[in-house]
Amino acid sequence: MGGRTFRQPRLPKRSVIERLTATSAPCVAETTALLSALKASGFDDRRVATEMGALRACMAASSAAGARKTQKSSVFYHLKRLYYMQRR
């Protein structure tokens, strides 16, 4: 068949995959503020009620936003699977 070999398509680099699929952790600032306030107050939860309220509000907002999001398809996962299935 002409001596030409078929070359498999290249997979995207890991850094590209990580950048496209990266998600940030929700409520990190509120959690950090709560933990530092707890330590400063001697772990008395009555003194950090405002920070606890802010964290609860943030978690409620992030879970409500997560419920509204549509499921993203993992295109790179399936491309990778197909690539390795072809190689077998």
Buried (B, 14 or more C-beta within 10 A) or exposed (E): EEEEEEEEEEEEEEEEBEEEEEEEEBBEEBBEBBEEBBEEEEEEEEEBEEBBEBBEEBBEEEEEEEEEEEEEEEEBEEBBEEEEEEEE
